[in-house]
Amino acid sequence: MSAGLRILIASPLGHVIAAPLEAAFKDVTVVVAGDRDEFTRGVAARVRFDVVCADLIFNRAEMEWTFDGLDVIEGLRDADRLAPVLLATQGHSMEEDHLAEARVRPEVSGVVAKAAGLQVLMDSLRAVALGQRLHDTVPADPRPSLLAMFEGRRGTTAARMAGAIASGNASDNQTLAEVAQVSPNTANKVATNYLGPMMRRRNEHDDRLPLTQASVYRWCGLHARYIVSWCRRNGHSDVIKPRG
């Protein structure tokens, strides 16, 4: 490994692996960012990192809804500090939507499971720092991703309504229209024309049952962490911010 390696670990438990990394690599600088503020300071105060390892979902209740590995990528881009990113996963179903986006992000050089152990993580960091891309051993979900379905004008409208629901800011069609800033007519069609068709495309609705507003709200709850993350990272924070 070349001298002077710079590694950023974006994880609430980053300090746990910092010491083994410093022992394993010669002349290495390991910066740990346990939250958004530490990440912002760590990126702004330094030259580019050679590799960034980030939790896909930050394992703290208060951060699951406010900061994740996809935010890390956006932060690197905004600061003009892009570097190869290795994402660490916990293997939970809540990560599936995030993982679907990560797979198509050019900044992501690999994904590693935390359960694989410290040695696998260090080997993966070494490979990514040397410019390699890791082989994806987890089969990709064949269903269309939320990322893909939120594209375009209609997709964005659907995403804003989903964000209003997922954040708990909309409880009926009237508040949905107000929070998402859509017409009452559009809000009334959330199940028939917007989110309902997405549920069917992903085979997440049993067509033996009516596709109701309640089923749409439940679906938004199941995908809430990603929906909120997408809105936060794509200029639609207004629909997910807490209401007074």
C-alpha positions in Angstrom: 0.0 0.0 0.0 1.4 3.4 -0.9 2.4 5.8 1.9 0.2 8.6 3.0 -3.1 6.8 2.6 -6.1 8.9 3.6 -9.2 7.1 4.8 -12.5 8.6 5.9 -14.8 6.3 8.0 -18.3 7.7 8.1 -20.0 5.7 10.8 -21.2 6.1 14.4 -18.9 3.2 15.3 -16.0 4.4 13.2 -13.6 4.7 16.1 -14.0 0.9 16.7 -12.2 0.2 13.4 -10.0 3.2 13.3 -7.3 1.7 15.5 -7.1 -1.6 13.6 -6.8 0.3 10.3 -4.0 2.4 11.7 -2.2 -0.7 12.8 -2.7 -2.5 9.5 -1.6 0.3 7.1 1.7 2.1 7.2 1.6 6.0 7.2 -2.2 6.1 7.2 -4.5 8.9 8.2 -7.9 7.8 9.4 -10.6 10.4 10.0 -13.8 9.3 11.7 -17.1 11.0 11.1 -19.8 9.8 13.5 -22.5 12.2 12.3 -23.2 14.8 9.6 -21.4 17.7 11.4 -18.2 15.6 11.8 -18.4 14.5 8.2 -18.8 18.1 7.0 -15.8 19.3 9.1 -13.7 16.3 8.0 -14.3 16.8 4.3 -14.0 20.6 4.4 -10.7 20.7 6.3 -8.7 18.2 4.2 -7.5 17.4 0.7 -9.3 14.5 -1.0 -9.4 11.2 0.7 -8.1 8.1 -1.1 -11.1 6.0 0.0 -14.3 6.6 2.0 -16.0 3.9 3.9 -19.6 4.8 4.9 -22.4 3.0 6.6 -25.3 2.7 4.1 -27.7 3.2 7.0 -26.3 4.9 10.2 -27.1 2.7 13.1 -28.5 5.4 15.4 -32.2 6.0 15.7 -31.8 9.8 15.4 -29.8 9.5 12.2 -31.7 6.9 10.3 -34.0 9.7 9.2 -31.5 12.5 8.7 -28.2 11.1 7.3 -27.1 8.0 5.5 -24.4 6.7 3.1 -26.1 8.3 0.1 -25.8 11.7 1.9 -22.1 11.0 2.3 -21.8 10.7 -1.5 -23.7 13.9 -2.0 -21.6 15.7 0.6 -18.4 14.6 -1.2 -19.7 15.8 -4.5 -20.9 19.2 -3.0 -17.5 19.8 -1.4 -15.7 18.8 -4.6 -13.9 16.0 -2.7 -15.1 12.9 -4.6 -13.4 9.7 -3.8 -14.1 6.0 -4.2 -16.7 5.0 -1.8 -17.1 1.6 0.0 -20.5 1.2 1.6 -21.0 -1.1 4.6 -24.3 -2.8 5.1 -26.0 -4.5 8.1 -28.1 -6.8 6.0 -31.5 -5.4 7.0 -34.5 -5.2 4.7 -34.6 -1.4 5.4 -31.5 -1.1 3.3 -32.9 -2.5 0.1 -34.0 0.8 -1.5 -30.8 2.5 -0.5 -28.8 -0.4 -2.0 -30.7 -0.2 -5.3 -29.6 3.4 -5.7 -26.0 2.7 -4.5 -25.6 0.0 -7.3 -26.1 2.6 -10.0 -24.0 5.4 -8.4 -20.6 5.7 -10.2 -19.0 6.9 -6.9 -19.7 3.5 -5.3 -16.8 1.1 -5.8 -18.2 -1.7 -3.7 -20.5 -2.9 -0.9 -19.3 -5.0 2.0 -21.4 -6.7 4.7 -20.4 -5.8 8.3 -21.1 -9.4 9.2 -18.2 -10.5 7.0 -15.8 -9.2 9.6 -13.0 -6.7 10.1 -10.5 -8.4 7.8 -12.8 -8.4 4.9 -13.5 -4.7 5.4 -9.8 -3.9 5.5 -9.1 -6.0 2.4 -12.0 -4.3 0.6 -10.7 -0.8 1.6 -7.3 -1.8 0.3 -8.7 -2.9 -3.0 -10.9 0.2 -3.5 -8.0 2.5 -2.5 -6.0 0.9 -5.3 -8.7 1.7 -7.8 -10.5 -1.6 -8.0 -14.2 -2.2 -8.0 -15.6 -5.0 -5.9 -17.7 -7.8 -7.4 -21.3 -7.5 -6.2 -22.2 -10.9 -4.7 -25.8 -10.0 -3.8 -28.3 -10.5 -6.6 -29.9 -7.3 -7.7 -33.6 -6.8 -7.2 -35.3 -7.3 -10.6 -38.1 -4.9 -9.7 -37.9 -1.3 -10.7 -36.3 0.8 -8.0 -37.9 3.8 -6.3 -35.0 5.9 -7.7 -36.0 5.0 -11.3 -39.7 5.5 -10.6 -39.2 8.9 -9.1 -37.7 10.3 -12.3 -39.5 12.8 -14.5 -42.2 15.2 -13.7 -44.8 12.6 -12.7 -42.3 10.7 -10.8 -41.2 13.8 -8.9 -44.9 14.6 -8.1 -45.3 11.1 -6.8 -42.1 11.3 -4.7 -43.3 14.6 -3.1 -46.6 13.0 -2.1 -44.8 9.9 -0.9 -42.5 12.1 1.2 -45.3 14.0 2.7 -46.9 10.7 3.8 -43.7 9.0 4.8 -42.7 11.9 7.1 -46.1 11.9 8.8 -46.9 15.3 7.5 -50.0 14.2 5.5 -52.9 12.4 7.1 -55.6 12.8 4.4 -55.9 14.2 0.9 -56.4 17.7 2.0 -53.1 17.8 4.0 -51.4 15.8 1.3 -52.3 18.5 -1.3 -51.1 21.3 1.1 -47.8 19.7 2.1 -46.8 18.3 -1.3 -48.1 21.6 -3.0 -50.2 19.8 -5.5 -53.8 20.4 -6.6 -56.6 18.6 -4.6 -57.4 16.7 -7.8 -53.8 15.3 -7.9 -53.9 14.4 -4.2 -57.2 12.6 -4.8 -55.4 10.4 -7.5 -52.5 9.4 -5.3 -53.7 5.8 -5.3 -55.0 5.5 -8.8 -52.5 7.5 -10.9 -49.4 8.0 -8.8 -48.2 5.8 -6.0 -50.7 2.9 -6.7 -49.2 2.1 -10.1 -45.7 2.1 -8.5 -46.9 -0.5 -6.0 -48.2 -2.7 -8.7 -45.0 -2.4 -10.8 -43.1 -3.6 -7.8 -45.5 -6.4 -7.1 -46.2 -4.9 -3.7 -49.9 -4.9 -3.8 -52.2 -7.9 -3.8 -54.7 -7.2 -6.7 -57.3 -9.4 -5.0 -57.7 -6.5 -2.6 -58.8 -2.9 -3.4 -55.9 -0.4 -3.8 -57.0 2.2 -1.2 -55.5 5.3 0.3 -54.8 3.3 3.4 -52.8 0.7 1.5 -50.8 3.6 -0.2 -50.1 5.1 3.2 -48.9 1.7 4.6 -46.6 1.3 1.5 -45.0 4.7 2.1 -44.4 3.6 5.7 -42.6 0.5 4.6 -40.3 2.6 2.3 -40.2 5.6 4.5 -36.5 5.8 5.2 -35.5 5.8 1.6 -38.4 8.1 0.5 -37.3 10.7 3.2 -33.7 10.3 2.1 -34.6 10.8 -1.5 -36.6 14.0 -0.8 -33.8 15.3 1.4 -31.1 14.8 -1.2 -33.1 15.9 -4.2 -34.3 19.4 -3.2 -37.6 18.4 -1.7 -36.9 18.9 2.0 -40.0 21.1 2.3 -42.3 18.1 2.3 -40.5 16.2 5.0 -39.6 19.0 7.5 -41.5 18.8 10.8 -44.7 20.9 10.8 -45.3 23.3 13.6 
